[in-house]
Amino acid sequence: MRRDSALREFLAEPHTLADMVDHRFVYRKHVEAPYVDTVEARTATQHLARLVRSGAVTEVEPGPARLGADMQVPRSWGGR
């Protein structure tokens, strides 16, 4: 899954969901529409939940997530 790979690479350093939305994993930066942030947030949340369930991503503190099995992500993202 290309987006999961891109998200894993992005999360080599801690980032918040807002950072992920700003990064734009779904839409290119030039796309401007009222639904873009909503779609980006929903997509990032779904991918994070899957990565959390697999143990690939966890939360480093409330909010930021980072790649690594020794960290945790918020329950709202599908964490434990």
N, C-alpha and C positions, 0 to 999 in steps of 0.2 A: 504494500500500500504506500504509494508515493507520499501522501500527506502525513502518514504516520512517521515515515522516514524523515521528512522535512521537520516535523514537530520534535522528534527525538534530537535531531541536530540542533535545533533552536534551543532546546532545553538542556544543552550542555552547560549552560549557565542558568541560574534561577530567573524565572519570569512569571509575571502575573497573567491572569486571563486577559486583562486589558492590553498587556504587551502583545499577547498572541493575536488579539483582534487587530491591533495596529499593524502587526507584521503582515497581515493579509495572506493567509494560506489558501483561501478559496478564490477571491477576486484580486485582480491586478490593482496596483496602487491608483491608477488613473480612473478606475470605475467609481462613480459617485451616484449612489441611489439611497433612498431612505432605509432600505432593508439590508444593506451591506453589513453593518456592524452586528445586526441581529443574527444574520446567517453565519458570519465569522465566529461569533460567540457560541452559537449552538453547535457548529461543526467542531470547534476546538474542545468544547465540553464533552462531546461524544467521543472524540478521539482520545482525550485525556482519560475518560472513564475506562475505555478499552485498554489503554496503556497501564492504568493503575491496576486493573484486574489481572493483567499479565505480570505485574511486578516491575515493569520497566520505568515507571514514573511515580514519584511520591512527593509529598509536601515537605519543604525545608523549613517553613514557618507559615503561619496563617496567611494564605494568599499565594505567594510565589511557589512554583513547582520547578522541579529539576529532574533531569534524567538520573536514574540510579535506583537500585532495588533497596537501598538502605534508607530511603526517605519516604515521605507520605504525602498524599494530596488531600485536599479538603473533602469531606464526605459529600458535599454538594457536587463534587466532580466525580463521584463514584468511589471515593476512598473508603478505607475501613475505619 
